[in-house]
Structure formats: structure tokens, C-alpha cells
């Protein structure tokens, strides 16, 4: 039989669940906040069938989503294929004290709050959702392909027009997760950063790239890169650099969004914001880099037509590794564009359910106010 002392030492187990589709820094920030409320964070991830039934088809498969959540640095355990509606039985099964969700609403196929059961029993906590990003938003960016945050200032008038189109588009609007500008701060970066220098004698690995729409291919690559040493530094290229290379409306996510997404990965120790495209001797010396790693994807020459990895290659500090993953940012965009009609309808349906739920809440408040008003009138009459 456990004593009071044993119970006091018991770690607080926190439960979070969700689709975690196209895992982004907003998801990671929710999990960071949830982990801070306890000692062990258990994350349940819904299956493809559950999501399709209640919400519409996910962009990533369940296996891809399971892997992405496991790679987030604040996650201790992942439970696969959990019910879309969170119940007390689920919390008890995994010995969790309470459930944490953001201050928005998740609705089931019937338009009801999926957390209603744990809320009614006082086993629900709320954290702040991250403004300016959501899966709905990111899907909307690809459906319209009109995001222009990487364009130069001379196109400000065009940018404003495009941004306005995104805000008005019904497939990306939602009472809780509609488009709003993400405002990066130093505090947010500090919250995500590990903040630890390499230990003496650590083997320091450096990789670089765009890491746009952070996905399972990135996770596989970073895991293998980290295995080559002790401390992994990721250099992220600026938006304009990526746009010059890739054209169109790339990157989908701006530099600050990409920084937080990469920092949330448990294999990453440090990020260089706006890293140079060409690896220089100065960079290698500054970070005391032992090995520069690149994947099997083709590397475009720099502005001078030269190999951007020529310096580390000359110093015998370069290695190519194969992550084994075929996933790429362009493949994700293709998934969205191929199924554009389906994803657009999913976003529209999501908005309709949320609007109906808000109306139901407002109607309930109106009825409650009317009852209070009638009660007051009756009391005054009897007086």
C-alpha cells in the first residue's frame, strides 16, 4: 500500500492528444507548455481513420505523424491510434493526471467539444495556442501559393494584396485558427533553444539547408547527422536565398517559423539563423566544426558557380549521408495540390463547425442572461 510520502514522489504525468498533422512550431509550443505543467509528457496521436471521420483527410500518414511527434524534444512517450474524443478512461489507462490543450476548440464529427468529458471532471488544463500558425493556415498557403513574405520591399503593395486574399479565403479562415501574423520574439526563441554550449571534447557536426515545412525526411536526416557526433548545429538559409534557388512561392514558411520548427527537434542543439549558403573557413573556425554533413539531394552551386562545400571538402571535413527517406518539401506541396479540392472542403467544413459551435455558446449565454434577468424581476416584484 502506497504511503503519503510515496504519492508525493509520484511524477505528474501530463496527457496531450491531437492529429499533429504537418507538425509545426505551434504544436511544439503546446507540448512545451504542457511538459512544464508536470514531469512526464505523454502524447496521443490519432489514426488516419479517426481524423478522416471527424475532420477530413490528413496530409501526413499516421506513421509519418507518429515519427514527427516522437522527434519533439519535450515528448517523453507517444501513444499511437488514440480516440479523437478524450475520455477519463484514456487518461486513467495511461496513468495521466490531466489533459492539456490550447485555448481554442477541437470539435468532433457532431460539432461537440472533444474535451467535454475531461473538462466536466476537472482534469483539463489550458495553455496558450501560438498565434499566427496552424495546419489549416499552412495548407491554405499551399492551396493558394500566394505567400510572399520572402519578397523584397519594392513589392510591398503586391504583398499586402496577396495577404488580404489569404485572409479572405474561406478555406484558411477559422474563428480560432484563421490567418494572423506570426510575430517572432527573442523570448520565443529562448523558450525553444537548448541554451547549452558543447562540452569540451564534443564532436561538433554542422548541417545546413532550408528545412521548409519541417517533415519526416528532415527528422531522419538530422537523426543520422547527430549520430555522427555529439553536438549538432543546423544552419538555416534566409528566405531570399531559398527563393532565389527555388523560385515560385518558396519558402512556404519564413525564416523565423523554420527556426522554431528546427529548434523543437530533439536531435538539434543549436541553429544559425540566416546561415551563409557557402560554408566558409570563418564559419568552421567560429563553431569549431569537426564535420560538415549533407544529404544525397543535389546541391546547387553558389552565386560564383562554385561548390558551396568546397572548403570543408578541402579540409577533409565533409561527408554525404543517406537518410533513407524520400520525403521532400515539394512532395508535400504536390500532395496538397493534387488533393486541393478535398483539402479546401475540409477547411470549409472545419470553419462551419466552429462558427456553429460559437453560435451555440452565444445562444447559451443569452438564455442564461435572460433567466437571470427574469429571476431578478420576479424578486423585485415579490419585494
C-alpha positions in Angstrom: 0.0 0.0 0.0 1.4 3.4 -1.0 2.1 5.9 1.7 1.5 9.6 1.5 5.3 10.0 1.0 5.2 7.6 -2.0 2.3 9.5 -3.5 4.1 12.8 -3.1 7.1 11.5 -5.0 5.0 10.2 -7.9 5.8 12.1 -11.1 3.0 14.2 -12.6 2.0 12.6 -15.9 0.5 15.1 -18.4 -1.6 14.0 -21.4 -1.9 15.8 -24.8 -3.5 14.4 -27.9 -4.2 15.5 -31.4 -3.8 15.0 -35.1 -0.4 16.6 -35.2 -0.7 16.9 -39.0 2.2 18.8 -40.7 3.8 19.2 -37.3 4.9 22.8 -36.9 6.2 25.0 -34.1 2.7 25.7 -32.9 2.3 22.1 -32.0 5.7 22.1 -30.4 4.9 25.1 -28.3 1.8 23.5 -27.0 3.8 20.4 -26.0 6.5 22.6 -24.4 3.9 24.4 -22.3 2.2 21.1 -21.3 5.5 19.5 -20.3 6.2 22.5 -18.0 3.0 21.6 -16.1 4.3 18.2 -15.0 7.2 15.7 -15.1 6.3 13.3 -17.9 4.5 14.2 -21.1 2.5 11.5 -22.9 1.2 12.4 -26.3 -1.6 10.5 -28.0 -1.8 10.7 -31.8 -5.0 10.0 -33.8 -5.0 7.5 -36.7 -5.8 8.4 -40.3 -9.2 6.8 -40.0 -10.1 8.8 -36.8 -9.1 12.1 -38.3 -10.9 11.5 -41.6 -14.1 10.6 -39.8 -14.1 13.6 -37.5 -12.3 16.3 -39.5 -11.3 15.2 -43.0 -8.2 13.6 -44.6 -4.8 14.4 -43.0 -1.8 15.5 -45.2 0.7 13.2 -43.5 0.1 9.5 -42.8 -0.2 8.2 -39.3 3.2 6.6 -39.4 4.8 9.9 -40.5 2.9 11.8 -37.8 4.0 9.3 -35.1 7.6 9.8 -36.1 7.3 13.6 -36.1 5.8 13.8 -32.6 8.5 11.4 -31.2 11.2 13.8 -32.6 9.9 16.8 -30.5 12.3 17.4 -27.6 9.6 17.8 -24.9 7.8 14.5 -25.6 8.5 11.5 -23.3 6.0 9.0 -24.6 3.9 8.6 -27.7 0.7 6.6 -27.8 -0.5 5.6 -31.3 -4.1 5.4 -32.6 -5.9 7.1 -29.7 -9.6 8.1 -29.8 -10.5 11.5 -31.3 -12.7 12.2 -28.2 -10.6 12.4 -25.0 -12.1 10.4 -22.1 -11.3 9.7 -18.5 -10.7 6.1 -19.4 -7.9 7.2 -21.7 -6.3 9.3 -19.0 -6.6 6.5 -16.5 -5.2 3.9 -18.9 -2.0 5.8 -19.3 -1.9 7.0 -15.7 -2.1 10.7 -16.6 -3.3 13.2 -14.1 -4.8 15.7 -16.5 -5.1 16.7 -20.2 -3.6 19.9 -21.7 -4.9 21.6 -24.8 -4.6 25.1 -26.3 -7.2 27.8 -25.8 -9.0 27.0 -29.0 -11.7 24.4 -29.5 -11.4 21.0 -31.2 -14.7 19.6 -32.4 -15.8 16.0 -33.2 -17.9 14.9 -36.2 -21.1 16.1 -34.4 -19.7 19.5 -33.7 -19.1 18.9 -30.0 -16.1 19.7 -27.9 -13.8 16.7 -27.9 -12.6 17.5 -24.4 -16.0 17.8 -22.8 -15.7 14.7 -20.6 -12.3 15.6 -19.1 -13.4 19.2 -18.6 -16.5 18.2 -16.7 -14.4 16.2 -14.3 -11.8 18.9 -13.7 -9.0 17.0 -15.4 -8.3 19.6 -18.1 -5.7 22.4 -18.2 -5.3 25.0 -20.9 -2.3 26.6 -22.5 -1.9 29.4 -24.9 -2.1 28.5 -28.6 0.6 30.0 -30.8 -0.9 32.9 -32.8 -0.1 33.1 -36.5 0.3 29.4 -37.4 -1.9 26.4 -37.7 -2.2 23.3 -40.0 -5.2 25.0 -41.6 -3.1 28.1 -42.3 -0.2 26.2 -43.8 -2.4 24.0 -46.0 -4.1 27.3 -47.1 -0.7 28.8 -48.0 -0.1 25.9 -50.4 -3.6 25.8 -51.8 -3.3 29.5 -52.8 0.5 29.7 -53.2 0.4 33.4 -52.6 2.6 33.7 -49.5 5.1 36.4 -50.4 6.9 37.1 -47.1 10.3 36.4 -48.8 9.8 39.1 -51.4 11.7 42.4 -51.4 10.2 45.6 -50.0 9.6 47.0 -53.5 6.7 44.6 -53.8 5.0 45.7 -50.6 1.8 46.7 -52.3 1.6 43.3 -54.1 2.4 41.5 -50.8 -0.4 43.4 -49.0 -2.9 42.4 -51.7 -1.9 38.7 -51.6 -2.0 38.6 -47.8 -5.5 40.1 -47.9 -6.6 37.4 -50.3 -5.4 34.7 -47.9 -7.3 36.3 -45.0 -10.5 36.4 -47.0 -10.2 32.9 -48.4 -12.7 30.7 -46.6 -10.5 27.6 -46.8 -8.0 29.3 -44.5 -10.3 31.1 -42.1 -11.3 29.9 -38.7 -12.6 31.6 -35.5 -9.6 30.1 -33.7 -7.0 29.1 -36.2 -7.5 31.6 -39.0 -4.7 33.6 -40.5 -3.0 36.0 -38.1 0.6 37.4 -38.4 3.2 35.4 -36.5 5.3 37.8 -34.5 8.7 36.3 -33.6 10.3 37.4 -30.4 13.6 36.7 -28.7 11.7 35.2 -25.7 10.1 32.6 -28.0 13.5 31.6 -29.4 14.9 31.3 -25.9 12.0 29.1 -24.8 12.7 26.7 -27.7 16.5 26.8 -27.6 18.5 24.3 -25.6 20.9 27.0 -24.4 23.9 24.7 -23.8 27.3 25.1 -25.3 29.2 22.0 -26.4 31.2 20.1 -23.8 35.0 20.0 -24.0 35.9 17.3 -26.4 32.5 17.1 -28.1 32.5 16.2 -31.8 30.6 19.1 -33.5 28.5 18.4 -36.6 27.2 21.1 -38.9 24.4 20.8 -41.5 22.6 23.4 -43.5 19.6 23.9 -45.6 16.1 25.4 -45.9 14.2 22.9 -43.8 10.9 24.3 -45.1 7.7 22.6 -43.9 9.7 20.6 -41.4 8.9 16.9 -42.2 9.9 13.3 -41.6 12.7 13.5 -44.2 14.3 16.3 -42.2 13.9 14.3 -39.0 15.5 11.2 -40.5 18.4 13.2 -41.8 19.0 15.1 -38.6 18.9 11.9 -36.6 21.6 10.3 -38.7 23.6 13.5 -38.7 23.5 13.7 -34.9 24.7 10.1 -34.7 28.0 11.2 -36.4 28.9 13.4 -33.4 27.8 14.9 -30.0 26.6 18.4 -30.8 24.5 19.2 -33.9 24.4 22.7 -35.4 21.9 23.5 -38.1 22.4 26.5 -40.4 19.2 27.8 -41.9 19.3 29.8 -45.1 17.5 33.1 -45.4 14.1 33.4 -47.2 15.6 35.3 -50.1 18.3 32.7 -50.6 15.8 29.9 -50.9 13.5 31.9 -53.1 16.4 32.7 -55.5 17.2 28.9 -55.7 13.6 27.5 -55.8 11.6 30.3 -57.2 7.8 30.2 -57.2 6.5 31.0 -53.7 9.1 29.2 -51.7 9.8 29.1 -48.9 6.3 28.3 -47.6 7.4 29.1 -44.0 9.5 32.1 -43.3 12.9 32.0 -41.6 11.6 32.7 -38.1 9.0 29.9 -38.4 11.6 27.5 -39.7 14.0 28.4 -36.8 11.4 27.4 -34.2 10.4 24.2 -36.1 14.1 23.0 -36.2 14.8 24.1 -32.6 11.9 21.9 -31.4 13.7 18.8 -32.8 15.4 16.7 -30.1 18.4 16.0 -32.3 19.3 19.7 -32.7 21.5 21.6 -30.3 21.9 24.9 -32.0 20.6 26.9 -35.0 22.4 29.5 -37.1 19.8 32.0 -38.3 20.3 33.1 -41.9 23.4 31.0 -42.3 25.7 31.6 -45.3 25.0 29.4 -48.4 28.7 28.8 -48.9 30.5 27.1 -45.9 33.4 29.3 -45.1 36.6 28.8 -43.2 35.4 31.5 -40.8 32.2 29.6 -40.0 34.1 26.4 -39.4 36.5 28.1 -37.0 33.8 30.1 -35.2 31.8 27.0 -34.3 34.8 24.6 -34.1 33.1 22.3 -36.6 34.6 18.8 -36.9 32.4 17.6 -39.7 30.0 19.1 -42.3 27.3 16.8 -43.5 25.0 17.0 -46.5 22.3 14.6 -47.7 22.0 12.9 -51.1 20.0 15.7 -52.6 21.7 17.7 -55.3 23.4 20.9 -54.2 23.1 24.0 -56.4 26.4 25.9 -56.9 26.7 29.3 -55.2 26.5 32.7 -56.9 30.0 32.3 -58.3 29.2 28.9 -59.8 31.3 27.1 -57.2 30.6 24.2 -54.9 29.3 25.7 -51.6 31.0 22.8 -49.7 34.5 23.2 -51.3 36.2 24.5 -48.1 35.2 21.6 -45.8 35.9 19.1 -48.6 39.4 20.5 -49.0 39.9 20.2 -45.2 38.6 16.6 -45.3 35.7 17.7 -43.0 32.8 16.8 -45.3 30.5 13.7 -45.6 27.4 12.8 -47.5 24.9 10.6 -45.7 21.7 9.0 -47.0 18.8 9.4 -44.5 16.8 6.7 -46.3 13.8 9.0 -46.6 12.3 10.1 -50.0 10.2 12.8 -48.4 10.7 16.4 -49.6 9.0 19.8 -49.2 8.0 19.7 -52.9 6.3 16.3 -52.4 4.2 17.8 -49.6 3.1 20.7 -51.8 2.3 18.2 -54.5 0.1 16.2 -52.1 -1.8 19.3 -51.2 -2.2 20.5 -54.8 -3.2 17.0 -56.1 -6.0 16.9 -53.5 -6.7 20.6 -53.5 -10.5 20.3 -53.7 -10.6 17.8 -50.8 -8.4 19.9 -48.5 -10.3 23.1 -49.4 -13.6 21.4 -48.5 -12.0 20.1 -45.2 -11.1 23.6 -44.2 -14.5 25.0 -45.1 -16.2 22.2 -43.1 -13.9 23.0 -40.1 -14.9 26.6 -40.2 -18.6 25.9 -40.4 -18.5 23.6 -37.4 -16.6 26.2 -35.4 -18.9 29.0 -36.3 -21.9 26.8 -35.4 -20.3 26.0 -32.0 -19.6 29.7 -31.3 -23.3 30.4 -32.0 -24.4 27.6 -29.7 -22.2 29.1 -26.9 -23.5 32.6 -27.5 -27.1 31.3 -27.5 -26.5 29.5 -24.3 -25.1 32.7 -22.7 -28.1 34.7 -23.9 -30.6 32.2 -22.4 -28.6 32.2 -19.2 -28.7 36.1 -19.0 -32.5 36.1 -19.8 -33.1 33.6 -16.9 -31.0 35.7 -14.6 -32.9 38.8 -15.7 -36.3 37.1 -15.2 -35.2 35.9 -11.8 -34.2 39.4 -10.8 -37.6 40.8 -12.0 -39.5 38.2 -10.0 -37.5 39.0 -6.9 -38.2 42.7 -7.3 -41.9 42.1 -7.9 -42.2 39.9 -4.7 -40.3 42.6 -2.8 
